[in-house]
Amino acid sequence: MIIQTVTGLRTANRATVQFLMNPSQENPREYQRKAIDAQIRSLEESLRNLRRRRNALAPISSLPPELFTAIFSILRLPPSDTVLLGGEPDRHLSWLNVAHVCHEWRELALNQPFFWSHVDFTTLTPAGATEMLVRAKSVPLYLGAWFPKYEYGYYERDKARISTFQKELQPRVSHISQLAISARPFNLERVLEGLVSPAPILQYLSLSGKKYRRRIDGQPFVPVPVTLFNGSTPRLSRLELKYCDISWKSPLFRSLNHLKITRLSADARPRLSFWLDALDEIPQLKTLVLHSASPITPAFPFDVKRTVTLPSLTYFDISASPDDCGLALAHLVLPALTSLCVTAFSSVRDGGDVERMLPYVGQHAHGPQDTWPLQSVLTHGYSKRVNILAWPVPDIDVEVDDPPTLLAATLSPRVTLYITSNVWYKSEIEILDAALAALPLDGLVMLTTEHLESSLGSNYDPRMVHFWLQCAPRWPLLRRIRVGISTVWGFIKMLLEEIGGDESPLLPSLTELVVVHASVDDHWTNHLCDALMRRVEQGVPLEVLDLRMCFLRFPAAVPLLSEIVVEVLGPMMETRDPGNVLGSGPVEEATSEYERISNLWDPIIRGLEDDNSGAEDDSDTDDSLADLHVYDETYYALSVNASPSFENVGTQSYIRSWSRSHFTALELRTTMTSMLRARPPVFSSLSLYSQFPELPSVKLVPQLRELTEVSIAKAREVLAASDDMSAALVWPQNDFVISVV
């Protein structure tokens, strides 16, 4: 190699000398530059060859190419089994960094078709997508296309992408393993009409036109043609449709394990008999999600003349009117069900349709497949909405300092029931009472009911007392209750007014009471002392009273309560001025456990000063939360949206339970502290509502914005230092959106 290099130099120099000795040559300088460039290229090639030879002597180069291919394949694997649809253009191509390490690795990467099998037409140029498909050759393909809605500047670009997508898709149908398309109805329909060839290895299909419906289009639904893939998809196991009308006789259903349909047009909603026939043909189905896609009830009551058993179904999620939900549940036998989610939109003023549905929900809430009974329940009632989540494990609300662990717990309820209406004249309390009565809660040991909105606008609503008196006899094993400011008064009065007597007290197993967001004043303390003394007289004393999330306005409260209860965990927020509901007193670190938590979330616990990012203020006073005490009676509401990464229905229901809950300003700050400490991963945006537009919602927004930013930053800092790298994946990657409405 050295001899070749020297020879090359001599040849180049000889050519240069000959050129200089020939004055008749035209443009001598240009000729000389070309000769030098040729010499440089020759030297560069020689240098590359030397580097390749040197790299070949490295220990890692002794590994066989097959092993390198296996390692690169691991880097190439996507983080989930679904096709990427926009938003992260580098996720499937970041592995290409290995191609820039050395020549050998580059050759291996470029010549492995599997490495080019994931093609996202959203983030790639048409030429780039075409080149990747050429390199993929005949390996199974994972294709995705997300075409934004029609806006200025998008049309020509998307027109070219759609054209390329159609052109490349049709001849490769037989090689497609996963296909996801999200587009405007017209474009999606045109693409589907061209897919008439069999898809023998297609395993996953997702079609969506939801985001691109316009009013001028009359909200069209995309018809799934009967000619799609010529009806031949023998390996299709996962089908997801949004705003796409499909016949329940479609051959696409035959081999499914997972079926999700979101919204069918009224004409496409199936008849009960057709629906049962279709389900009877797919006994292997494991997951079924139907949002406004189940049969419509012709009349209620109905006769159940036929049922269909789905022996493998473990997850069933249905969203429709209460009568339609009841119709579907009544005709199904689900012996393997482990998670049921029902979202019902009531249109009957007295909630009669909900009451008709509830017995069928109860039938599927527990079965022979369940090892344990329902033991933990979380409830919320607000703004004509009722939420119930139930788990077959005890103490689901115990504080967990590890957010991923707590999130995982909330993602697996056995029953999720979400009921809403715009026309109820009944209170949420009455609907919740009926729903809890329908569920098999004989084994209930933990109940969380922090918020039940009273239509009377008072915590002294007698219906709350009636609610507790109705429910308590049904829960003899209940040992732990968590109540909030809107439910604690009814609970206390129930303890004082119960008619069971000393021989048969209500809630005989109750040993722990947790109260949150309540103002501990002298009046409240005296009533609670009377109720707890009544428990002592009945021989069922309370053992633990947790007031750590309350506001202390009566310093003697903890000593008085400690004379009755063995263990009292006092409030950590002390209001120095009893008239200031927004008190800015110091944080009392009552226990070593809370000290550890407060160290983690120090910026939240201490409170935050204004960052001058709110509304303009000409006064010389600070805009901190403590300055809002003049609006003691103002109630605020939060509208909380889920992070797109968390579409699980259980999480969505939990988030809805916070939305539009009413808080005073201090309660709002404390609630935000609790929410962000416990479960920041699932939130992506916040909207703040005030009772009256002229009240200072805008003053709270900077505080909440800084609260969220500091909490996320602190959480990421802690997770970055943690050994649990998977924990970091659940935290939101984008900033929160906070607005005033």
C-alpha positions in Angstrom: 0.0 0.0 0.0 2.9 2.4 0.8 4.5 1.6 -2.5 1.3 2.3 -4.3 1.0 5.6 -2.5 4.6 6.7 -3.4 3.9 5.6 -7.0 0.8 7.7 -7.1 2.7 10.7 -5.9 5.4 10.2 -8.5 2.8 9.9 -11.2 1.0 13.0 -10.1 4.2 15.0 -9.9 5.4 13.8 -13.3 2.1 14.9 -14.9 2.5 18.3 -13.2 6.0 18.8 -14.6 5.0 17.7 -18.1 2.1 20.2 -18.0 4.4 23.1 -17.0 6.8 22.3 -19.8 4.1 22.5 -22.4 3.1 26.2 -22.7 0.7 25.4 -25.6 -1.7 23.8 -23.2 -4.9 25.9 -22.8 -5.8 27.1 -19.3 -2.8 25.7 -17.5 -4.0 26.7 -14.0 -7.3 24.8 -14.4 -5.4 21.7 -15.6 -3.1 21.9 -12.7 -6.0 22.1 -10.2 -7.6 19.1 -11.7 -4.4 17.2 -11.4 -4.1 18.1 -7.8 -7.7 17.2 -7.1 -7.1 13.8 -8.6 -4.0 13.4 -6.4 -6.1 14.4 -3.3 -8.8 11.8 -4.2 -6.2 9.2 -4.6 -4.7 10.0 -1.2 -8.1 10.1 0.5 -8.9 6.7 -0.9 -5.6 5.3 0.2 -6.2 6.8 3.7 -9.7 5.2 3.9 -8.2 1.8 3.0 -5.6 2.2 5.7 -8.3 3.0 8.2 -10.4 0.1 7.2 -7.4 -2.2 7.7 -6.7 -0.6 11.1 -10.3 -1.1 12.2 -10.2 -4.7 11.1 -7.6 -5.2 13.8 -9.9 -4.0 16.6 -11.2 -6.7 18.9 -14.8 -5.9 18.2 -14.2 -6.5 14.5 -13.6 -10.2 15.2 -17.3 -10.6 15.8 -19.2 -12.3 12.9 -21.4 -10.1 10.7 -24.5 -12.1 11.9 -23.9 -11.0 15.5 -23.6 -7.3 14.4 -26.9 -7.7 12.5 -28.6 -9.1 15.6 -27.4 -6.2 17.7 -28.4 -3.6 15.2 -31.8 -5.3 15.0 -32.3 -4.6 18.7 -31.6 -1.0 18.1 -34.0 -1.0 15.3 -37.0 -2.3 17.3 -39.7 0.3 17.9 -40.8 0.9 21.5 -44.3 -0.4 20.8 -46.1 -2.6 18.4 -47.9 0.2 16.6 -46.8 2.3 13.6 -45.6 5.8 14.3 -48.0 8.5 13.0 -46.1 11.7 13.0 -44.8 13.8 15.9 -41.4 12.0 16.3 -39.6 11.9 13.0 -36.4 10.5 14.3 -37.8 7.7 16.4 -37.5 5.0 13.8 -34.4 6.4 12.1 -32.2 7.1 15.1 -30.6 3.7 14.8 -28.9 4.9 11.6 -26.2 6.5 13.8 -24.5 3.1 13.8 -23.9 3.5 10.0 -21.6 6.5 10.7 -19.2 4.5 13.0 -17.2 2.7 10.3 -17.4 1.3 6.8 -18.1 -2.2 7.8 -21.0 -1.2 10.0 -22.4 1.1 7.3 -22.3 -1.7 4.8 -24.1 -4.0 7.2 -26.8 -1.4 7.9 -27.4 -0.5 4.3 -27.7 -4.1 3.2 -30.2 -5.3 5.8 -33.7 -5.0 4.4 -35.3 -5.4 7.8 -33.7 -2.1 9.0 -35.7 -0.2 6.4 -39.0 -1.8 7.0 -40.6 0.9 9.1 -41.6 3.8 6.8 -43.5 6.8 8.0 -44.8 8.8 5.1 -45.6 11.7 7.5 -42.1 12.7 8.3 -40.2 11.5 5.2 -40.1 13.2 1.9 -41.7 11.2 -1.0 -38.2 10.4 -2.3 -37.0 9.3 1.1 -40.0 7.0 1.6 -39.5 5.5 -1.9 -35.8 4.9 -1.2 -36.5 3.1 2.1 -39.1 0.9 0.4 -36.6 -0.1 -2.2 -34.0 -1.0 0.4 -36.6 -3.0 2.4 -37.0 -5.3 -0.6 -39.6 -8.0 0.3 -39.4 -8.0 4.1 -42.6 -7.4 6.1 -43.4 -3.6 6.1 -44.7 -1.3 8.8 -46.2 1.7 7.1 -47.8 4.8 8.5 -49.3 8.0 7.1 -50.7 10.9 8.9 -51.9 13.7 6.6 -52.8 17.0 8.5 -56.1 18.8 8.0 -56.5 21.1 5.1 -54.8 24.4 5.8 -53.1 27.0 3.7 -49.7 25.7 2.6 -50.5 22.0 3.4 -52.5 21.1 0.3 -49.7 20.8 -2.3 -47.3 19.1 0.1 -49.9 16.6 1.2 -51.1 16.1 -2.3 -47.6 14.9 -3.3 -47.3 12.7 -0.2 -50.7 11.1 -0.7 -49.9 10.4 -4.3 -46.6 8.8 -3.4 -48.3 6.9 -0.6 -50.9 5.4 -3.0 -48.3 4.6 -5.6 -46.0 2.8 -3.3 -48.7 1.1 -1.2 -50.7 -0.8 -3.8 -47.9 -2.9 -5.3 -46.6 -3.8 -1.8 -49.8 -4.9 -0.1 -48.7 -8.5 0.1 -45.6 -7.4 2.1 -47.4 -5.2 4.7 -47.5 -6.3 8.3 -48.8 -3.1 9.9 -50.6 -0.3 8.3 -51.9 2.9 9.9 -53.6 5.7 8.0 -55.0 9.0 9.4 -56.4 11.4 6.8 -59.3 13.5 5.7 -62.3 11.3 4.7 -62.0 12.0 1.0 -58.3 11.0 0.9 -58.8 8.0 3.1 -61.7 6.7 1.1 -59.6 7.1 -2.1 -56.7 5.2 -0.6 -58.9 2.3 0.6 -60.6 1.9 -2.7 -57.2 1.1 -4.3 -56.3 -1.6 -1.8 -57.9 -4.6 -3.6 -55.1 -7.2 -3.4 -55.0 -9.8 -0.6 -52.9 -8.9 2.4 -51.6 -12.3 3.6 -49.3 -11.1 6.3 -51.2 -8.0 7.6 -51.4 -8.1 11.4 -52.4 -4.6 12.4 -54.7 -2.1 10.6 -55.6 1.4 11.9 -57.8 3.7 9.9 -58.9 7.2 11.1 -60.7 10.1 9.6 -61.7 11.7 13.0 -59.5 14.8 13.1 -60.3 16.0 9.7 -64.1 16.2 9.5 -65.4 19.7 8.6 -68.8 21.2 9.0 -69.1 21.7 5.3 -68.6 18.0 4.8 -71.5 17.2 7.0 -69.3 15.1 9.3 -68.9 12.2 6.8 -67.9 8.7 7.9 -65.5 6.8 5.7 -67.0 3.6 4.3 -64.7 0.6 4.5 -65.2 -1.0 1.1 -66.1 -4.7 1.0 -63.3 -5.1 -1.6 -60.6 -4.0 0.9 -57.8 -6.5 0.6 -60.2 -8.7 -1.4 -61.5 -9.8 1.9 -58.3 -11.8 2.5 -56.4 -10.9 5.7 -55.8 -14.3 7.4 -53.3 -13.0 9.9 -55.1 -9.7 10.9 -55.3 -9.7 14.7 -55.7 -6.0 15.6 -58.2 -3.6 13.9 -58.8 0.0 15.0 -61.3 2.3 13.3 -62.2 5.9 13.9 -65.2 7.4 12.1 -65.1 4.6 9.6 -68.3 2.7 8.8 -67.8 -1.0 8.5 -70.3 -3.9 8.2 -70.2 -6.4 11.1 -70.3 -9.0 8.4 -66.9 -7.9 7.1 -64.3 -10.7 6.7 -61.7 -8.4 8.4 -63.2 -9.6 11.8 -62.5 -13.3 11.4 -59.1 -13.6 13.0 -59.1 -10.6 15.4 -57.8 -10.5 18.9 -58.2 -6.8 19.4 -61.1 -4.7 18.0 -61.6 -1.0 18.6 -64.3 1.0 16.8 -64.8 4.7 17.6 -68.0 6.1 16.2 -70.2 4.6 13.6 -72.8 6.6 11.7 -76.4 5.9 12.8 -77.1 3.9 9.7 -74.0 1.7 10.3 -74.8 0.9 13.9 -75.5 -2.9 13.8 -78.7 -4.7 14.5 -78.5 -6.8 17.6 -78.7 -10.1 15.7 -76.0 -9.1 13.2 -73.8 -8.0 16.1 -74.2 -11.2 18.0 -73.6 -13.2 14.9 -70.3 -11.3 14.2 -69.1 -11.8 17.8 -70.0 -15.4 17.7 -67.5 -15.8 14.9 -64.6 -14.4 16.8 -64.4 -16.3 20.1 -60.6 -15.6 20.3 -61.3 -11.9 20.8 -59.4 -10.6 23.8 -60.0 -6.8 23.7 -63.2 -5.1 22.6 -63.6 -1.3 22.5 -66.9 0.1 21.2 -67.5 3.9 21.4 -70.9 4.7 19.9 -70.6 1.5 17.8 -72.8 -1.0 19.6 -76.4 -1.9 18.7 -79.1 0.7 19.4 -81.8 -0.4 21.8 -85.2 -0.5 20.0 -87.1 -0.5 23.3 -86.6 -1.0 27.0 -87.2 -3.4 28.7 -86.1 -6.1 26.3 -86.1 -9.9 26.4 -82.7 -11.6 26.4 -83.5 -14.5 24.1 -79.9 -15.2 23.1 -76.4 -14.6 24.5 -72.9 -14.9 23.1 -70.0 -16.2 25.1 -66.6 -14.6 24.4 -64.3 -17.0 26.4 -61.1 -15.1 25.8 -62.3 -11.5 26.2 -60.4 -9.9 29.1 -61.1 -6.2 28.4 -64.4 -4.6 27.4 -64.9 -0.9 26.9 -68.2 0.4 25.8 -69.4 4.0 25.4 -73.0 4.8 24.4 -76.4 5.7 26.0 -77.2 3.8 29.2 -79.9 1.7 27.4 -77.5 0.8 24.6 -74.8 -0.2 27.1 -77.3 -2.3 29.0 -78.4 -4.0 25.8 -74.9 -5.0 24.9 -74.0 -6.2 28.4 -77.2 -8.2 28.8 -76.4 -10.3 25.7 -72.8 -11.1 26.5 -71.2 -13.8 28.7 -67.6 -12.9 29.6 -66.1 -15.6 31.7 -62.5 -14.2 31.4 -63.2 -10.5 31.8 -60.7 -8.7 34.0 -61.5 -5.1 33.2 -64.8 -3.5 32.3 -65.2 0.2 31.4 -68.6 1.7 30.8 -69.2 5.3 29.7 -72.9 6.2 29.6 -74.5 9.5 28.4 -77.9 9.8 30.0 -80.7 11.7 28.4 -83.5 11.0 30.9 -84.1 13.7 33.5 -84.7 11.4 36.4 -81.8 9.1 35.5 -84.1 6.2 34.8 -82.0 5.0 31.9 -79.0 4.8 34.2 -81.0 2.7 36.8 -82.0 0.3 34.0 -78.4 -0.2 32.9 -76.8 -0.7 36.4 -78.0 -4.3 37.0 -76.2 -5.4 33.8 -73.0 -3.6 34.9 -73.2 -5.3 38.2 -73.4 -8.7 36.5 -70.0 -8.2 34.8 -68.3 -6.4 37.7 -67.3 -9.7 39.3 -67.3 -13.3 38.3 -65.8 -16.8 38.8 -62.6 -15.6 37.1 -62.0 -13.1 39.9 -59.7 -14.3 42.7 -60.6 -11.4 45.0 -63.7 -9.3 45.5 -63.9 -5.6 44.8 -62.0 -4.1 47.7 -61.2 -0.5 46.8 -63.5 2.1 45.3 -62.8 5.7 44.2 -65.8 8.0 43.5 -66.4 11.5 42.3 -69.6 13.3 41.6 -69.7 16.8 40.0 -71.5 18.9 37.3 -74.0 16.1 36.5 -71.2 13.5 36.3 -70.5 10.5 38.3 -67.2 8.5 38.3 -66.6 5.1 40.0 -63.4 3.1 39.8 -63.1 -0.2 41.6 -60.2 -2.5 42.2 -59.9 -6.1 43.6 -57.1 -5.0 45.9 -57.2 -3.1 49.2 -55.9 0.4 50.0 -55.5 1.6 46.4 -55.3 5.2 47.6 -52.3 4.7 49.9 -49.7 7.4 49.1 -47.0 6.1 46.8 -43.9 8.2 46.4 -43.0 6.6 43.1 -45.3 8.1 40.4 -44.9 5.3 37.9 -46.0 2.8 40.6 -49.1 4.9 41.4 -49.9 5.4 37.7 -49.6 1.6 37.1 -52.1 1.0 39.9 -54.7 3.4 38.5 -54.4 1.9 35.0 -55.9 -1.4 36.0 -59.3 -1.0 37.6 -61.6 -4.0 37.5 -64.5 -1.6 36.9 -64.6 1.9 35.5 -68.0 3.5 35.4 -68.4 7.0 34.0 -71.9 8.5 33.8 -72.8 12.0 32.6 -75.9 14.0 31.6 -77.0 17.5 30.7 -80.6 17.0 31.8 -80.6 15.4 35.3 -82.7 17.0 37.9 -81.5 14.4 40.4 -78.3 15.1 42.3 -75.1 13.3 41.6 -75.4 11.9 45.1 -78.6 10.0 44.2 -77.1 8.6 41.0 -73.9 7.6 42.8 -75.9 5.9 45.5 -77.8 3.8 42.9 -74.6 2.9 41.1 -72.8 1.8 44.3 -75.8 -0.3 45.3 -75.6 -2.1 41.9 -72.0 -3.1 42.3 -70.9 -6.2 44.3 -69.2 -4.4 47.1 -69.7 -6.8 50.0 -66.0 -7.1 50.3 -65.2 -3.4 50.2 -62.4 -2.4 52.6 -61.3 1.0 51.2 -63.4 3.9 49.9 -62.3 7.3 48.5 -65.0 9.8 48.0 -63.4 13.2 48.2 -65.8 15.2 46.2 -69.6 15.0 45.7 -71.0 18.2 44.4 -74.2 19.4 46.2 -76.9 21.0 44.1 -78.0 22.9 47.3 -74.6 24.6 47.4 -73.9 23.5 51.0 -71.9 20.9 52.7 -74.9 20.3 55.0 -77.0 18.7 52.3 -79.3 16.2 54.0 -79.0 14.0 51.0 -75.4 13.4 51.9 -76.4 12.1 55.3 -78.9 9.9 53.6 -76.3 8.7 51.2 -74.0 7.5 54.0 -76.9 5.9 55.9 -77.9 4.0 52.8 -74.4 2.8 51.9 -72.9 2.0 55.4 -75.0 -1.1 56.1 -73.8 -2.6 52.8 -70.1 -2.4 53.7 -69.5 -4.3 57.0 -65.8 -4.9 56.1 -65.0 -1.3 55.3 -61.9 -0.3 57.4 -60.6 2.8 55.6 -62.4 5.9 54.3 -61.0 8.9 52.6 -63.4 11.9 52.5 -63.1 15.4 51.3 -64.6 18.8 52.2 -67.9 18.1 50.5 -68.4 14.6 52.0 -67.0 14.8 55.5 -69.9 16.7 57.0 -72.4 14.1 55.8 -70.2 11.3 57.1 -69.9 13.0 60.6 -73.6 13.5 60.8 -74.2 9.9 59.8 -72.0 8.7 62.7 -74.1 10.9 65.0 -77.5 10.0 63.6 -77.0 6.3 62.8 -79.9 4.2 64.1 -78.0 0.9 64.5 -77.4 1.6 68.2 -74.5 0.3 70.3 -75.2 -3.3 69.6 -75.0 -3.1 65.8 -73.0 0.0 64.8 -72.6 1.0 61.2 -69.2 0.3 59.6 -68.1 -2.0 62.4 -64.7 -2.6 60.8 -63.8 1.1 60.3 -60.4 1.9 61.9 -59.0 4.7 59.7 -60.4 8.0 58.5 -58.5 10.2 56.1 -59.8 13.8 55.6 -58.5 16.0 52.8 -59.0 19.7 51.9 -61.2 20.4 55.0 -60.8 23.5 57.2 -60.2 22.3 60.8 -61.9 24.9 62.9 -63.5 24.7 66.4 -67.0 24.0 65.1 -65.8 21.2 62.8 -63.6 19.8 65.6 -66.4 19.7 68.1 -68.7 17.8 65.8 -66.0 15.3 64.9 -65.1 14.7 68.6 -68.7 13.9 69.3 -68.9 11.5 66.4 -65.7 9.7 67.4 -66.8 9.5 71.0 -69.9 7.8 69.8 -67.7 5.2 68.1 -65.9 4.6 71.3 -69.1 4.1 73.2 -70.2 1.6 70.6 -67.0 -0.4 71.1 -65.6 0.3 67.6 -63.2 3.2 68.2 -61.2 4.8 65.4 -57.5 3.9 65.5 -56.1 6.4 62.9 -57.2 9.9 62.0 -55.3 11.5 59.1 -55.7 15.2 58.7 -52.4 15.9 57.0 -54.1 17.4 53.9 -56.4 19.7 55.8 -56.0 23.4 56.9 -55.6 24.0 60.6 -57.6 27.0 61.9 -58.0 25.7 65.5 -54.7 24.9 67.2 -56.3 22.9 69.9 -57.9 20.5 67.4 -55.1 17.9 67.3 -54.8 17.7 71.2 -58.5 17.3 71.6 -58.8 14.6 68.9 -55.7 12.8 70.3 -57.7 12.2 73.5 -60.1 10.0 71.5 -58.1 8.5 68.7 -54.9 6.6 69.3 -53.0 8.1 66.3 -53.8 11.5 64.9 -51.8 12.9 62.0 -52.2 16.6 62.2 -52.6 19.1 59.5 -49.4 20.3 57.8 -50.9 23.6 56.6 -51.5 26.0 59.5 -53.6 29.1 58.8 -52.3 31.8 61.3 -55.2 34.1 60.7 -58.5 32.2 61.1 -60.2 34.8 58.8 -57.8 34.2 56.0 -58.8 31.1 54.1 -55.8 31.4 51.9 -53.4 31.4 54.9 -49.7 31.6 54.1 -48.4 30.0 57.3 -45.4 27.7 57.5 -45.5 24.1 56.6 -45.5 21.7 59.6 -43.6 18.6 59.0 -45.6 16.2 61.1 -43.9 13.0 60.2 -40.6 11.8 59.0 -42.4 10.3 56.0 -43.8 13.6 55.0 -40.4 15.3 55.6 -39.0 13.1 52.8 -41.8 14.0 50.5 -41.6 17.7 51.2 -37.9 17.6 50.5 -38.7 16.1 47.1 -41.4 18.6 46.3 -40.0 21.6 48.2 -40.9 24.3 45.7 -44.5 23.2 45.8 -44.9 22.9 49.6 -43.3 26.3 50.2 -45.5 28.1 47.8 -44.3 30.3 44.9 -43.9 34.0 44.3 -45.4 35.8 41.3 -43.3 35.6 38.1 -44.9 38.7 36.6 -46.2 36.6 33.8 -49.9 37.2 34.6 -52.2 40.1 34.0 -50.9 43.7 34.2 -51.1 45.1 37.7 -50.3 48.7 38.6 -50.4 48.2 42.3 -47.4 47.9 44.5 -48.6 44.7 46.2 -47.5 41.2 45.4 -49.7 39.0 43.3 -49.0 35.9 45.3 -51.9 33.6 46.2 -52.0 35.0 49.8 -53.2 38.3 48.3 -56.4 36.7 47.1 -58.0 36.3 50.5 -60.5 39.1 49.8 -62.3 36.6 47.5 -62.9 34.0 50.2 -66.1 32.7 48.7 -64.9 32.5 45.1 -64.8 29.0 43.7 -62.6 28.0 40.9 -62.7 24.9 38.7 -60.0 23.1 36.8 -60.4 21.5 33.4 -57.7 18.8 33.2 -56.7 17.1 29.9 -54.8 13.8 29.6 -51.4 13.5 28.0 -51.8 11.9 24.6 -49.5 9.1 25.7 -52.1 7.9 28.2 -55.3 6.9 26.4 -56.2 4.2 28.9 -59.8 4.6 29.9 -59.1 4.1 33.5 -56.7 7.0 33.5 -59.1 9.2 31.5 -61.8 8.5 34.0 -59.6 9.5 36.9 -58.6 12.7 35.1 -62.2 13.6 34.4 -62.9 13.2 38.1 -60.7 16.3 38.8 -62.1 18.4 35.9 -64.5 21.1 36.9 -64.2 20.2 40.6 -64.9 23.4 42.6 -62.2 24.8 44.9 -61.4 27.9 46.8 -58.1 29.5 45.9 -56.3 27.9 48.8 -57.9 24.5 48.1 -56.9 24.9 44.5 -53.3 25.4 45.4 -53.3 22.4 47.8 -55.2 20.3 45.3 -52.6 21.1 42.6 -49.9 20.2 45.0 -51.5 16.8 45.6 -52.2 16.2 42.0 -48.8 17.0 40.7 -47.1 15.2 43.5 -49.1 12.0 43.0 -49.7 11.8 39.2 -48.1 14.5 37.0 -47.4 12.0 34.1 -51.0 12.0 32.9 -51.7 15.7 32.6 -51.0 17.8 29.5 -53.0 20.9 29.9 -55.0 22.9 32.5 -57.8 25.4 32.1 -58.9 27.6 35.0 -62.5 28.7 35.5 -63.8 31.1 38.0 -67.3 31.6 39.4 -67.4 35.2 38.1 -65.5 36.6 35.2 -64.4 39.7 37.0 -62.7 37.8 39.8 -58.9 37.3 39.6 -58.5 34.0 37.8 -55.6 35.6 36.0 -53.7 36.0 39.2 -53.8 32.3 39.8 -52.6 31.3 36.4 -48.9 32.4 36.9 -48.9 30.6 40.2 -50.2 27.4 38.6 -47.9 27.7 35.7 -44.8 28.0 37.9 -46.2 25.3 40.2 -46.4 22.8 37.2 -43.0 23.9 35.7 -41.1 23.6 39.0 -42.8 20.3 39.8 -42.0 18.8 36.4 -38.4 20.0 36.6 -37.9 18.6 40.1 -39.5 15.3 39.1 -37.2 15.0 36.0 -34.2 15.9 38.2 -35.1 13.1 40.7 -35.8 10.6 38.0 -32.6 11.4 36.2 -30.7 10.4 39.3 -32.8 7.3 39.8 -31.7 3.8 38.7 -35.2 3.2 37.4 -34.7 4.6 33.9 -38.1 3.3 32.8 -39.7 5.8 35.3 -38.6 8.7 33.2 -40.7 7.6 30.3 -44.0 8.4 32.0 -43.2 12.1 32.5 -44.6 14.6 29.9 -42.2 15.8 27.3 -44.0 19.0 26.6 -44.9 22.0 28.8 -48.4 22.2 30.3 -50.9 24.6 28.6 -52.5 26.8 31.2 -55.3 29.1 30.2 -58.1 31.2 31.8 -61.7 30.8 30.7 
